[in-house]
């Protein structure tokens, strides 16, 4: 028996058959998917380099855009 990403399961047959699953099983499936996505997001955010906010560079300064009105 295979699994889909929602509150049904499927069997490998022709034609493909589906069956409803319990609310508990659907909730567990969705929670597992959610927690996996949150973990992947957390892992990705850990790889982001933090920029030193105290550096005074031209790209960090505020002011009018060239050609704009002051």
C-alpha positions as CSV (number, residue, x, y, z in Angstrom):
1,X,0.0,0.0,0.0
2,X,1.3,3.4,-0.9
3,X,0.8,6.8,0.7
4,X,-0.2,10.1,-0.6
5,X,0.4,13.6,0.9
6,X,-3.1,14.0,2.3
7,X,-5.9,12.3,4.2
8,X,-6.1,9.3,1.9
9,X,-4.0,6.3,1.1
10,X,-3.7,4.6,-2.3
11,X,-3.2,1.0,-3.4
12,X,-1.0,0.1,-6.3
13,X,-3.7,-1.3,-8.6
14,X,-5.3,-0.6,-11.9
15,X,-7.4,1.4,-11.7
16,X,-5.8,3.0,-8.6
17,X,-7.9,2.7,-5.5
18,X,-8.2,5.3,-2.6
19,X,-9.5,5.0,0.9
20,X,-10.2,7.6,3.5
21,X,-8.0,7.5,6.6
22,X,-8.9,8.4,10.2
23,X,-8.7,12.0,11.5
24,X,-5.8,10.9,13.8
25,X,-3.8,9.4,10.9
26,X,-4.4,12.4,8.7
27,X,-3.4,14.7,11.5
28,X,-0.2,12.7,12.2
29,X,0.7,12.7,8.5
30,X,0.2,16.5,8.1
31,X,2.1,17.2,11.4
32,X,5.0,15.0,10.2
33,X,5.1,16.9,6.9
34,X,4.9,20.2,8.7
35,X,7.7,19.4,11.1
36,X,9.9,18.1,8.3
37,X,9.5,21.4,6.4
38,X,10.1,23.5,9.5
39,X,13.3,21.5,10.1
40,X,14.5,22.0,6.5
41,X,13.8,25.7,6.8
42,X,15.7,25.9,10.1
43,X,18.7,24.0,8.6
44,X,18.7,26.4,5.5
45,X,18.6,29.5,7.7
46,X,21.5,28.2,9.7
47,X,23.7,28.4,6.6
48,X,23.0,32.1,6.0
49,X,26.0,34.3,6.7
50,X,25.2,37.1,9.2
51,X,26.3,40.5,7.9
52,X,28.0,42.9,10.4
53,X,25.4,45.7,10.8
54,X,28.0,48.2,12.1
55,X,29.9,48.4,8.8
56,X,29.5,51.8,7.1
57,X,29.5,51.0,3.4
58,X,27.9,52.9,0.6
59,X,25.3,50.2,0.2
60,X,24.2,50.6,3.8
61,X,23.8,54.4,3.7
62,X,20.3,55.9,3.3
63,X,19.7,58.8,1.0
64,X,18.0,59.8,-2.2
65,X,18.4,57.7,-5.3
66,X,20.6,59.1,-8.1
67,X,18.3,61.2,-10.4
68,X,15.6,61.3,-7.8
69,X,14.2,64.3,-6.0
70,X,15.9,65.1,-2.6
